[in-house]
């Protein structure tokens, strides 16, 4: 019964992620944007993960400036949640997940990084494919659905944001998202998917 309950929980999470992906893929006209202070959303999500991080023996180091972007609050929270969840999952005990938000020229930069084994270079081009896993043997142990980073990709595409991955074997990984300023976002508003920089 316990095994069945765990499997049902995994299926429930997968269905929820697939429904969210469908929502993110809707036409831009159906997605409502507002002014969002990115660092506030990051802090809100980090607070929700504080207990799970503590249970994993991981610290959360969150810092940033109060710069705003135009975006969908729910989508941004989900993308940050997925990045933070992955960072905690693969962060060694006693180490810290570092999250920073700051202005970088015409963009607002969000970075989520953790020390650890890093991601082998051959996997980097495939990380945002649906159900792709770097270590397939850990899929059940970690409880992920394999859709988290695919959701991140679609959310960033919807927000005209770019994504960069820095990873070095034995030193860890960092995911860096750059959200455009309001001026750049308005210039590309005619077709947010085809003109995405992702």
The 8 nearest C-alpha neighbors of each residue, nearest first, counted from 0:
[[1, 3, 2, 4, 5, 6, 7, 8],
 [0, 2, 4, 3, 5, 6, 7, 8],
 [1, 3, 5, 0, 4, 6, 7, 8],
 [4, 2, 0, 6, 5, 1, 7, 8],
 [3, 5, 7, 1, 6, 2, 0, 8],
 [6, 4, 8, 2, 7, 3, 1, 9],
 [5, 7, 3, 9, 8, 4, 10, 2],
 [6, 8, 10, 4, 9, 5, 11, 3],
 [7, 9, 11, 5, 6, 10, 12, 4],
 [10, 8, 6, 12, 7, 11, 13, 5],
 [9, 11, 7, 13, 12, 8, 14, 6],
 [10, 12, 8, 14, 9, 13, 7, 15],
 [13, 11, 15, 9, 10, 14, 16, 8],
 [12, 14, 10, 16, 15, 11, 144, 17],
 [13, 15, 17, 11, 16, 12, 18, 10],
 [14, 16, 12, 18, 13, 17, 11, 19],
 [17, 15, 19, 13, 14, 18, 12, 20],
 [18, 16, 20, 14, 19, 15, 13, 21],
 [19, 17, 21, 15, 20, 16, 14, 22],
 [18, 20, 22, 16, 21, 17, 23, 15],
 [21, 19, 17, 23, 22, 18, 150, 16],
 [20, 22, 18, 24, 19, 23, 17, 25],
 [23, 21, 19, 20, 24, 25, 18, 17],
 [24, 22, 20, 21, 25, 19, 154, 153],
 [23, 25, 21, 22, 20, 26, 153, 157],
 [24, 26, 22, 23, 27, 29, 21, 30],
 [27, 25, 28, 29, 24, 30, 23, 192],
 [26, 28, 30, 29, 25, 191, 157, 190],
 [27, 29, 26, 30, 31, 25, 32, 191],
 [30, 28, 27, 26, 31, 25, 22, 32],
 [31, 29, 27, 28, 32, 26, 71, 25],
 [30, 32, 71, 29, 33, 28, 70, 27],
 [33, 31, 70, 71, 69, 30, 34, 72],
 [34, 32, 69, 70, 35, 71, 31, 72],
 [33, 35, 69, 68, 67, 70, 36, 32],
 [34, 36, 67, 68, 37, 69, 33, 70],
 [37, 35, 67, 39, 38, 66, 65, 68],
 [38, 36, 40, 39, 35, 67, 41, 66],
 [37, 39, 41, 40, 36, 63, 100, 65],
 [40, 38, 42, 41, 37, 36, 43, 65],
 [39, 41, 43, 37, 42, 38, 44, 76],
 [42, 40, 38, 44, 39, 43, 45, 37],
 [41, 43, 45, 39, 40, 44, 38, 46],
 [44, 42, 40, 46, 41, 45, 39, 47],
 [43, 45, 47, 41, 46, 42, 80, 40],
 [46, 44, 42, 48, 47, 43, 41, 49],
 [45, 47, 49, 43, 44, 48, 42, 50],
 [46, 48, 44, 45, 49, 43, 50, 51],
 [49, 47, 45, 46, 51, 50, 52, 44],
 [48, 50, 46, 52, 51, 47, 45, 53],
 [49, 51, 53, 52, 48, 54, 47, 46],
 [52, 50, 54, 53, 48, 49, 55, 47],
 [51, 53, 57, 55, 49, 50, 54, 48],
 [54, 52, 56, 50, 55, 51, 57, 49],
 [53, 55, 51, 52, 56, 50, 57, 49],
 [56, 54, 52, 53, 57, 51, 92, 87],
 [55, 57, 92, 53, 54, 93, 52, 58],
 [56, 58, 52, 55, 92, 93, 95, 94],
 [59, 57, 95, 96, 94, 52, 60, 53],
 [60, 58, 96, 95, 61, 97, 57, 49],
 [59, 61, 97, 96, 98, 58, 95, 62],
 [62, 60, 98, 99, 97, 59, 42, 63],
 [63, 61, 99, 98, 100, 60, 64, 38],
 [64, 62, 100, 99, 101, 38, 65, 61],
 [63, 65, 101, 66, 100, 38, 62, 102],
 [64, 66, 38, 36, 67, 63, 37, 39],
 [67, 65, 36, 64, 37, 102, 68, 107],
 [68, 66, 36, 35, 37, 34, 65, 69],
 [67, 69, 35, 34, 70, 181, 180, 36],
 [70, 68, 34, 33, 32, 35, 181, 67],
 [71, 69, 32, 33, 72, 68, 35, 158],
 [70, 72, 32, 74, 73, 31, 75, 33],
 [71, 73, 75, 74, 70, 76, 35, 33],
 [74, 72, 76, 75, 71, 77, 78, 70],
 [75, 73, 77, 76, 71, 72, 154, 78],
 [76, 74, 78, 72, 77, 73, 79, 71],
 [75, 77, 73, 79, 74, 78, 80, 72],
 [76, 78, 80, 74, 75, 79, 81, 73],
 [77, 79, 151, 75, 81, 80, 76, 74],
 [80, 78, 82, 76, 81, 77, 83, 75],
 [81, 79, 77, 83, 78, 82, 84, 76],
 [80, 82, 84, 78, 83, 79, 147, 77],
 [83, 81, 79, 85, 84, 80, 86, 78],
 [82, 84, 86, 80, 85, 81, 79, 87],
 [83, 85, 81, 87, 86, 82, 80, 88],
 [86, 84, 88, 82, 83, 87, 81, 89],
 [85, 87, 83, 84, 88, 89, 113, 90],
 [88, 86, 90, 84, 85, 89, 83, 52],
 [89, 87, 85, 86, 90, 84, 141, 55],
 [90, 88, 86, 87, 85, 91, 115, 113],
 [89, 91, 87, 113, 115, 88, 86, 114],
 [92, 90, 94, 115, 93, 89, 114, 57],
 [91, 93, 56, 94, 57, 90, 55, 95],
 [92, 94, 56, 57, 91, 95, 58, 90],
 [93, 95, 92, 57, 91, 58, 90, 96],
 [96, 94, 58, 57, 59, 97, 113, 60],
 [95, 97, 113, 59, 112, 60, 58, 86],
 [96, 98, 60, 112, 111, 95, 61, 59],
 [97, 99, 111, 61, 110, 60, 62, 112],
 [100, 98, 62, 63, 110, 109, 61, 97],
 [101, 99, 63, 109, 108, 38, 64, 62],
 [102, 100, 64, 108, 63, 107, 103, 99],
 [103, 101, 107, 108, 106, 104, 66, 100],
 [102, 104, 106, 107, 105, 108, 101, 177],
 [103, 105, 106, 102, 107, 180, 108, 179],
 [106, 104, 180, 103, 179, 107, 102, 183],
 [107, 105, 179, 103, 178, 180, 104, 177],
 [106, 108, 102, 178, 177, 101, 103, 179],
 [109, 107, 177, 101, 100, 176, 102, 103],
 [110, 108, 100, 176, 175, 99, 177, 107],
 [109, 111, 175, 99, 174, 98, 176, 112],
 [112, 110, 98, 174, 173, 97, 175, 99],
 [113, 111, 173, 97, 172, 96, 174, 110],
 [112, 114, 96, 171, 90, 172, 86, 97],
 [115, 113, 171, 170, 90, 172, 112, 91],
 [116, 114, 171, 170, 117, 90, 169, 91],
 [115, 117, 169, 171, 168, 170, 118, 114],
 [116, 118, 171, 168, 172, 167, 166, 115],
 [117, 119, 166, 120, 168, 116, 172, 167],
 [120, 118, 121, 122, 117, 168, 123, 167],
 [119, 121, 122, 123, 118, 166, 124, 167],
 [120, 122, 119, 123, 124, 125, 118, 133],
 [121, 123, 120, 125, 124, 119, 126, 133],
 [122, 124, 125, 120, 126, 121, 119, 118],
 [125, 123, 122, 126, 121, 127, 120, 128],
 [126, 124, 123, 128, 122, 127, 131, 121],
 [125, 127, 123, 128, 124, 122, 131, 148],
 [128, 126, 149, 148, 125, 129, 152, 131],
 [129, 127, 125, 131, 126, 149, 130, 148],
 [128, 130, 146, 131, 149, 145, 127, 148],
 [131, 129, 145, 146, 128, 132, 144, 149],
 [132, 130, 129, 128, 145, 126, 133, 125],
 [133, 131, 134, 135, 130, 145, 126, 138],
 [132, 134, 135, 122, 131, 126, 118, 119],
 [135, 133, 132, 136, 137, 138, 131, 122],
 [134, 136, 137, 138, 132, 133, 131, 139],
 [135, 137, 134, 138, 139, 140, 132, 133],
 [138, 136, 140, 135, 139, 134, 141, 142],
 [139, 137, 135, 140, 141, 136, 142, 143],
 [140, 138, 142, 141, 137, 143, 136, 135],
 [139, 141, 137, 142, 138, 136, 143, 135],
 [142, 140, 139, 138, 143, 137, 88, 144],
 [141, 143, 139, 140, 138, 144, 9, 137],
 [144, 142, 141, 145, 138, 139, 147, 9],
 [143, 145, 146, 13, 142, 12, 130, 147],
 [144, 146, 130, 143, 131, 147, 129, 132],
 [147, 145, 149, 129, 144, 130, 148, 150],
 [148, 146, 150, 149, 81, 145, 151, 144],
 [147, 149, 151, 127, 150, 146, 152, 126],
 [150, 148, 127, 152, 146, 151, 147, 129],
 [149, 151, 153, 148, 147, 152, 20, 154],
 [152, 150, 78, 148, 154, 149, 153, 155],
 [153, 151, 149, 155, 150, 154, 156, 148],
 [152, 154, 156, 150, 155, 151, 157, 149],
 [155, 153, 157, 151, 156, 152, 74, 150],
 [154, 156, 160, 158, 152, 157, 153, 159],
 [157, 155, 153, 159, 158, 154, 195, 160],
 [156, 158, 154, 155, 159, 153, 191, 192],
 [157, 159, 155, 160, 156, 70, 154, 178],
 [160, 158, 195, 156, 157, 155, 196, 191],
 [159, 161, 178, 155, 158, 177, 156, 179],
 [162, 160, 197, 177, 176, 196, 155, 159],
 [163, 161, 176, 175, 197, 177, 160, 164],
 [162, 164, 175, 174, 176, 165, 161, 173],
 [165, 163, 174, 173, 175, 166, 162, 172],
 [166, 164, 173, 172, 174, 163, 167, 175],
 [167, 165, 172, 117, 171, 118, 173, 164],
 [166, 168, 117, 170, 171, 169, 172, 118],
 [167, 169, 117, 170, 116, 171, 118, 166],
 [168, 170, 116, 117, 115, 171, 167, 114],
 [171, 169, 167, 114, 115, 168, 117, 116],
 [172, 170, 114, 117, 115, 116, 113, 167],
 [171, 173, 166, 117, 112, 165, 113, 114],
 [172, 174, 112, 165, 111, 164, 166, 175],
 [175, 173, 164, 111, 110, 163, 112, 165],
 [174, 176, 110, 163, 162, 109, 164, 173],
 [177, 175, 162, 109, 161, 108, 110, 160],
 [178, 176, 108, 161, 160, 107, 106, 109],
 [177, 179, 160, 107, 106, 108, 176, 180],
 [180, 178, 106, 183, 184, 160, 177, 107],
 [179, 181, 182, 183, 106, 105, 184, 68],
 [180, 182, 184, 183, 185, 69, 68, 179],
 [183, 181, 185, 180, 184, 186, 179, 105],
 [184, 182, 186, 180, 185, 181, 179, 187],
 [183, 185, 181, 187, 182, 186, 179, 188],
 [186, 184, 188, 182, 187, 183, 181, 189],
 [185, 187, 183, 184, 188, 182, 189, 181],
 [186, 188, 184, 185, 189, 191, 190, 183],
 [189, 187, 185, 190, 191, 186, 184, 194],
 [188, 190, 187, 191, 186, 185, 194, 192],
 [189, 191, 188, 192, 193, 194, 187, 27],
 [192, 190, 194, 188, 195, 193, 157, 187],
 [193, 191, 195, 194, 190, 156, 157, 159],
 [192, 194, 195, 190, 191, 196, 156, 189],
 [195, 193, 192, 191, 190, 196, 187, 159],
 [196, 194, 159, 192, 197, 193, 156, 191],
 [195, 197, 161, 159, 194, 160, 156, 193],
 [196, 161, 195, 156, 160, 162, 159, 155]]
